[in-house]
Amino acid sequence: MTLTKQFFSLTKFILSTAVTLSALLSFFAYKGELNSTIILPTIAIWLLALGVSALNQVQEYKEDALMPRTKNRPIASGIMSVKTGLIISLSLILGALILGYLELGLFGLAIFVATVFIYNFAYTNLKKISVYSAIYGALLGVIPPLVGWIVAGGQISDVRFLAIALLYFIWQIPHTWLLVLKFHKDYKSGGFNTVVDTFGIEPLKRITFIWILITMVIGLFVIYSFNITSIYLLVAVAFIHLYILFSSFKNLLKSDSYKRVFIEINIYILYIMIILCLRFFI
């Protein structure tokens, strides 16, 4: 494994970059454009996402080594030392904290420190204790769109942002539980108790489907809160909701196509945010 591949794997580079994208979309949803003011805050979020992901692998390398899905990660496989992983992760986090403070002041520093605490201490440690640790992890999904919204000039109390924040929070639950459904045997090998152990597979499939329905209701509330009236956009909104409803019912309740449903609900939240951005043009 090359050094570049090691870095990409350690930092969950693609996932971290995708998470960062929500800051840009939130900025655009408020402002109707992208400009230079969002560049450095976005880089700060990106560094933070890379850093906390890397630190998580430092913390869980022993568990990762026990799971087929994660045993080839750099530290778990022995390719990279724990010390090297720790240096990389802390360097990225420190860079994020400095840049976050310079761009967003004490508020930025506070939410970035809170992110590290929630993800690397609360969420990571609670995964072995509570099957509901995903709720703590869901809080983190709100941070990037929060930063984008504030940098654009928006207020946290704005009902439109609250709708977006609620969407990102609720969406994380089925997002996480679909992964649990697909990899619950892996998690068991790593010593993690999951919601599968609590509810069983079939009940969890039904519960996850309900959470997908709740996510879509919140998605409709987001559209309503932005007062979108374009018939073209409303048709696009109706299409994605009907498609996700049908696909989730077919592929989650009637089969075990967890990966497909997982990909589709990730596309769903991106789709909704793009609709918010397109309202400036359609």
TITOR-669736 format. One record per residue: x, y, z of N, C-alpha, C in turn. Coordinates in steps of 0.05 Angstrom, whole numbers, plus 5000, padded with zeros to 4 digits. Layout:
N
XYZXYZXYZ ...
END
This chain:
282
501749765000500050005000501850255000 501450424980503050674978502350865001 504151065006503551255027500951415021 500451464996498051614989495551444996 495651194989493451014995493050985025 495250975039495150955069493751195080 494451435070493251685080490251685073 489651605049486851605040485151425058 486251185064484850995080484651085109 486851185120486951275148484951495153 484651685135482951915139480151885127 479651645116477051605102476551845083 478451875065478652125049476152185034 475051985020472652035004470252105021 469851955043467652015061467952285074 470352355083470852615096470352835076 471152805051470653005031467653045026 466252815025463352825021461952975043 462852925068461753065091462153365089 464553435080465253725078463453855057 462553715037460953825015458453955026 457353855048454853965059455154245068 457554335076458054615083457754795059 458754705036458554865012455654885003 454154665005451354654996449654835014 450254825040448754995059449355295054 451855355049452555625042451055725017 451055554997449755634972446655654976 445555474992442655474997441755735009 443455855025442856115037443556355019 445856335007446956564992446256574963 445956344951445356334922447856354905 450156334917452656344903454856234921 457156164909459556094923461556314919 462856404941464956604939467356534957 469256704957471756644971471456625002 469356735013469056725042468656445053 467756255036467255985046469655805042 471755895028473955715021475455615046 476455795063477955715086476255575107 473855665113472155505131471655215121 471355185095470954925084473454755087 475754875083478354725087478554645116 477754825134477854755163476154515170 473754515159471954285163473154025152 474254055128475453825115477753715131 479553885141481753795158480753655183 478653765194477453655219476353375213 474853355191473653095183475852885179 477952965165480252785160481552705187 481952905204483252855230481752675249 479252725253477652565272477352275261 477252245235477051975223479651825228 481851965224484451835229484851765259 484051945276484251895305482551665313 480151635301478451405307479851145300 481351135278482750895271485050835290 486251045301488251005322487050885346 484650985353483250885377482250605375 481450525351480150265347481650065330 484350105328485849925310485649635319 485449585344485349305354482649175345 480549335348477849235340477749205309 478949405295478949385266480349135256 482449055270483948815262482348555263 480248565279478548325283476248305262 475848525248473548535229474448515200 473248325185474048305157473848565141 471848725147471448975132473549175137 474849165160476749375168479649285173 480049025171482648915179484949005161 484349105137486449195119487049495122 485749625141486449915146489349935154 490650155149493550175154494550095181 493350195202494350135229493449855237 491049785231490049515238491649295225 492549345201494149145187497049145194 497949345208500749365216502549515196 501349605175502949755154503850025166 502150155181502750405194502850375224 504650505237504850495266502750665279 502050605304500050765319501151045322 503751065328504951325331504651505307 505151385283504951545258502051625254 500251445259497351515256496551735275 497551725299496951925319498052195311 500452205301501652455292500052575269 499352415250497752515227495052615236 493652465253491052545262491052805278 492952815297493053055314494053305298 495653265279496553485262494253595246 492653425235490253505220488253655238 487853535261485953665280486953935289 489553955295490654205304490454415282 490954335257490654525235487854615232 485954435236483054505234482254705257 483254655281482654825303483755105299 486155125290487455385285485855535263 485355405241483955525219481055595226 479855415242477055475251476955715268 478955745286479055985303479556235287 481456225268482156465253479756555235 478156365225475956425207473356485222 472956335244470256355257470456445286 472856505296473056605323472656385344 471856465368471556275390469256085384 467256185369464956005362465955765346 467655825326468755615309470455425325 472155535342473855365359472155185376 470055295388468355145406467054915392 465854965369464454745355466354535344 468754615337470754425328471754245351 472254375374473054215397470854025405 468354125404466053965411465853725392 466453765366466353545347468353325354 470753405361472853205369471853055394 470753205413469853075438467552875433 465552965417463252795412464052545396 465652585375466352365357468352175370 470652285379472852115387472752035416 471052155432470952075460468151965466 466052125462463352025468462451805450 462351855424461351655405463051405403 465751445400467551215398467451035422 467351155446467350985470464650865475 462551015468459850915473459050685454 460450655432459750445413459850165426 461650135445461849875459459949845483 458750075490457050075514454150085507 453450255488450650305481450150255451 447950105446447250055418446050305405 445450505421444350755410446350975407 448850895406451051105402450751255377 449251145357448951285331447651555335 446051585357444751845362446752055368 448851985383451052175388452552245362 453052045346454352085321452752265302 450052245304448252395287448552695292 449352775316449753055322451953175304 453853015297456153115282455353185253 453253065243452453125215451453405212 450753535234449653805233451854015230 454353945239456454145241457254275214 457854115193458554245168456454435156 453854355154451854545144451554785163 451954745189451854975207454055175200 456455085196458655275189458055415163 457155265143456555385117454455595119 452355545134450155735138451055985152 452655955173453556195188455456365172 457256235157459156385141457656545119 455556425109453956565089452356805100 452156825126450757045139448156965151 447556705152445056615163445056605193 442656585205442356565234441556275241 442656185264441955915273439055885279 437756105287434956095294433056095270 434156135246432556135222431255855218 428655855215427155595212428255435189 429255565169430355415146432855255154 434555385170436955235179436155015198 434255075216433354875235432254625220 430854675198429854455182432154295170 434154435159436454295148437954135169 438354255193439754125215438153875223 435553895225433953665233434153445212 434153515187434453325165437053165168 439253315171441853185173442053005198 440753095220440752935244439152675241 436752705232434952465229436052275208 437152375186438152215164440452025174 441952115193444251955203443351695215 440851685226439951435240439651205220 437951235199437751015180440350965165 441851185161444451155148446250965163 446350995190448050835207446850545210 444250535213443050265218443050095194 443150205170443450045146446149915145 448250075154450849955156450949735176 449549775198449449565219448149315208 445949345193444549115182446448965163 448049105147449748975128452248845141 453348985162455848895173455648805203 453348735212452948675240454748445250 455348245232457148035240459948135244 460748325227463348445230463548595257 461548745263461548895288461648705312 460348485309460348285331463148175334 464548125312467348025313469148225327 468548485324470148695336469448755365 467448615375466648655403464548875407 463248965385461249175387458449055389 456949135409454149065409452649255391 450649165377449149335358446149305362 444649475348441749465350440649195339 442149055323441348795314441048605338 442948625357442848465381440448525398 439548775397437348865414434648795401 434348845375431748815362431548565345 433748475334433748255314433648385286 434348225266434548335239431848435227 429848265227427348335215425948575228 425848585255424748825268426349075262 429049045261430649285255430249385227 429749205208429149285181426649455180 424649375195422149535196422549805210 424149795232424750045246426250235228 428250135214429850295196428150415174 426250255163424350355143422750595154 421850575179420350795191422151045193 424651005200426451235202426951355175 426951195154427251305127424751475120 422351375128419951525124420051795139 421051785164421252035179423152225166 425452115155427352285141426052425117 424352275103423052395079421052605087 419652565110417752775120419353025126 421552995139423253235146424253365120 424953195100425853305074423653475062 421153385064418953555053418653805069 419053795095418954035112421154235104 423554125097425654305088424754455062 423654305043422654425019420554645025 418754575043416654765051417755015064 419754975081420855205096422255405078 423255305054424555485035422555595015 420055535018417955645002418455604972 419255364965419755304937417055274922 416755424900414255424885414555334856 417055304847417455224819416254944814 414554924794413254674788415254464780 417454544767419554354759420954234783 421554404802422854314826421054144844 418454214845416554064861416053784849 416053774822415853514809418353344815 420653474815423153324822423053224850 421953394869421753314897419753074899 417553084886415652874887416852614876 418352634855419652394843421552254862 423352414875425252284892423952154916 421852274927420452164950418951904942 417651904920416251664911418251434905 420551514893422551314886423751194912 424551364931425751264956423751084971 421251174971419151024985418850744973 418650724947418350474933420850304936 423150424931425650274932426250164960 425750324981426250245008424450015016 421950035008420049815014420849565000 421649584975422449344959425049234968 427049404972429849304976430549265005 428949385023429549355052427649165065 425049195061423149025074422748755059 422948765033422448525018424948375010 427248485014429748355008431948465027 434348395022436548485040438548655025 437548825007439348994991440049245007 441449205029442049425047443849635033 445849535018447649725005446249914986 444349804971442949964952441350184966 439950114987438350305002440150515015 442450425025444450595037445350815017 446050724993446950914973444651104966 442251004964439951174955439251384976 439451325002438751535021441051735023 443451655016445651855015445152044991 444251924969443652084945441252274952 439352174968436952324975437652594988 439452585008440052835022441553025004 443252924987444653084968442653214948 440753054940438653134921437053374933 436253344958434753554971436253814973 438853794980440554034982440954164955 441254004934441554114907438954254898 436654144906434054274900434054554913 434954574937435054834951436755034936 438954934925440755114910439555194883 438155004870437055054844434755254844 433555304868431355494869432055774861 434655834861435556094853435556124823 435355904809435555914779433055814765 431355664779428955554767426355654780 
END
